Amino acid sequence: MKSNSQKNTEIRDQIKKGLDLTFKKLLQLKRQTDGSFVFSVNGKIKKIKAADITE
């Protein structure tokens, strides 16, 4: 039987895989529509074209 710690680790890994897959799909969609992403870095707004992001 798995301990709570092992279960938590497995769940965390599944969530990370899901987030990675979701971002890849979003990136692909943004590239097709010539879209961009907007991030806040140290309080400054940065706009980055999807085509400039490497996988």
C-alpha positions in Angstrom: 0.0 0.0 0.0 1.3 3.5 -0.9 1.9 6.1 1.8 0.3 9.5 1.6 3.7 11.0 0.6 3.9 8.7 -2.4 0.3 9.4 -3.4 1.0 13.2 -3.1 4.1 12.8 -5.3 2.2 10.9 -7.9 -0.6 13.5 -8.0 1.9 16.3 -8.2 3.6 14.6 -11.1 0.3 14.1 -12.9 -0.6 17.8 -12.4 2.8 18.9 -13.8 2.3 16.7 -16.8 -1.2 18.1 -17.4 0.1 21.7 -17.1 2.9 21.0 -19.5 0.5 19.5 -22.1 -1.9 22.4 -21.7 0.9 25.0 -22.2 2.1 23.2 -25.3 -1.4 23.2 -26.8 -1.9 26.9 -25.9 1.5 27.7 -27.4 0.6 25.9 -30.6 -2.7 27.7 -30.8 -1.1 31.1 -30.2 1.5 30.4 -32.9 -1.2 29.6 -35.4 -3.0 32.8 -34.7 0.2 34.9 -34.5 -0.6 35.6 -30.9 1.5 36.7 -27.9 1.8 36.1 -24.2 1.8 38.8 -21.5 3.9 38.2 -18.4 4.7 40.3 -15.4 8.4 40.1 -14.5 9.5 41.9 -11.4 6.5 44.2 -11.7 7.1 45.1 -15.3 4.8 43.9 -18.1 6.5 41.9 -20.9 4.7 41.0 -24.1 6.3 38.1 -26.0 5.3 36.7 -29.3 4.4 33.0 -29.3 6.8 32.4 -32.2 9.7 33.6 -30.1 9.1 31.0 -27.4 11.1 27.8 -27.7 9.8 24.5 -26.4 
